[in-house]
Amino acid sequence: MANTATLDRCIESCTSCEKECRSCASECRGMTDKPEMVDCARACEMCASECARTVQAMERGSNDNCSKCASMCEKCAAECDKYDHEMCKHCAQSCRDCAEICRESAAA
């Protein structure tokens, strides 16, 4: 079980990442003229869901989901990095930050 400061930091990061991913997914889904953005939207939606599940677990004091969340965030960042859209770049950075903090939390 991680200490409270580590969990709080991870909750904050996952909450921020979830928000960025949901926003990116929405924007990507709106690009109907670019069908390749569906993959980005799907990755963002999956990542946002994983971040939400991780926050719920951490709010109960468990860091058990942190490694899985870190992996999902890394996959989402890799997908978002494929595109030049500003929203995708912001999302990718948020995902990388979240993955790093989740890995720290998982190890705590």
Secondary structure, DSSP 8 states (H G I E B T S, - for coil): ---HHHHHHHHHHHHHHHHHHHHHHHHHHT-TT-TTHHHHHHHHHHHHHHHHHHHHHHHTT--TTHHHHHHHHHHHHHHHTT---HHHHHHHHHHHHHHHHHHHHHH-
